[in-house]
């Protein structure tokens, strides 16, 4: 997780996220390169 960015701030919110989708340990994850790639739409 990037320094200064807390995932808990997004808990319960509807988000639009831009990034690359990769597989990690048999699960998919979204790689977000910058906090501006996360947009709250709720």
N, C-alpha and C positions, 0 to 999 in steps of 0.2 A: 504494500500500500504506500502511496506517495506521502511524503512528509506533509503534515498540516491538513490532510484530508481525512475526515472521519466518516466511515460508512454508516455509523449510527445516525447521522444527521438525515439520512435518506429513508430510515425505517418507516414503513407504512405509507410511503409516497409512491405515486405513479411517475415513472421516469422514462425518458427517451435517451438511450445510450448509443453512442457511435464508437465502434472499435473493431478489432479483429477477434473472430471467434476461433479458439484453439481447443484441442483436446488435451486434458491434463489428468493423469491418473484415471483414465476411463470415464471422465466427465468433461463436459464442455464449460469453458469459461470465456468471458469477454475481456480482452486486453484493452484498457483505456489508457491512452497516452497523455491525456491532459484533463484536468477537472472541467474544462469548458466542453468536453465531450459528453458530460452528464447534464441533462436538462430536466428540470422538474416541470411536469405538465399537469399536475394536480392542483 
